């Protein structure tokens, strides 16, 4: 037995120990704008990331909006329906 095992019993009353142990994990709440959506992730060079952030700042928009515009252009160039998520 650990020499600290007895300290836990002294510091945390039994009532609180069982309360913490019995509680199910609470799922993180998503922001309303993210409900029903999925993340799309890619790893790119620091230079591309910096350029994308600079462009977003210059155009007073978000990186997400720029990515939505880029995806729409990609889908259109391939003859697919654009989703228009900006």
C-alpha positions in Angstrom: 0.0 0.0 0.0 1.2 3.5 -0.8 2.3 5.7 2.1 -0.1 8.3 0.7 -3.2 6.1 0.6 -4.2 7.0 4.1 -3.9 10.7 3.4 -6.6 10.6 0.7 -9.0 9.2 3.3 -8.1 12.0 5.7 -8.3 14.9 3.2 -11.4 13.9 1.2 -14.5 12.8 3.2 -16.0 9.5 2.2 -19.1 11.2 0.9 -17.1 13.2 -1.6 -15.0 10.2 -2.6 -18.0 8.2 -3.7 -19.7 11.2 -5.3 -16.7 11.8 -7.6 -16.3 8.1 -8.3 -20.0 7.5 -9.1 -20.4 10.5 -11.5 -20.3 9.7 -15.2 -18.1 12.0 -17.3 -19.9 15.0 -18.5 -19.6 15.4 -22.3 -18.3 18.8 -23.5 -21.0 21.0 -24.9 -20.5 22.2 -28.5 -21.1 25.7 -29.5 -24.4 26.1 -31.3 -22.7 27.0 -34.6 -20.8 23.7 -34.4 -23.8 21.5 -33.8 -24.1 18.8 -36.4 -20.8 19.7 -38.0 -17.4 17.8 -38.3 -13.9 19.2 -38.2 -11.7 19.0 -41.3 -8.0 19.0 -40.5 -4.9 19.2 -42.6 -1.2 19.8 -41.8 0.6 22.3 -43.9 3.9 24.3 -43.7 4.3 27.2 -41.3 4.6 29.5 -44.3 1.2 28.5 -45.8 -0.4 28.8 -42.4 1.1 32.3 -41.9 0.0 33.4 -45.4 -3.5 32.2 -44.8 -3.7 34.1 -41.5 -2.3 37.2 -43.1 -4.8 37.0 -46.0 -7.7 36.5 -43.5 -6.6 39.6 -41.6 -6.2 41.6 -44.8 -9.7 40.7 -45.9 -11.2 41.0 -42.4 -12.5 37.5 -42.5 -11.7 34.2 -40.8 -9.4 31.4 -42.0 -12.5 29.1 -41.9 -14.3 31.4 -44.3 -11.3 31.4 -46.7 -11.2 27.6 -46.5 -14.9 27.4 -47.2 -14.4 29.6 -50.3 -11.5 27.4 -51.4 -13.5 24.2 -51.0 -16.3 25.7 -53.0 -13.9 26.6 -55.8 -12.5 23.1 -55.7 -15.9 21.4 -55.9 -16.9 23.8 -58.8 -13.7 23.0 -60.7 -14.5 19.3 -60.4 -18.2 19.7 -61.6 -19.6 19.1 -58.1 -22.2 21.1 -56.2 -20.6 23.7 -53.9 -21.8 23.7 -50.3 -21.4 27.5 -49.7 -20.3 27.1 -46.1 -18.6 30.4 -45.4 
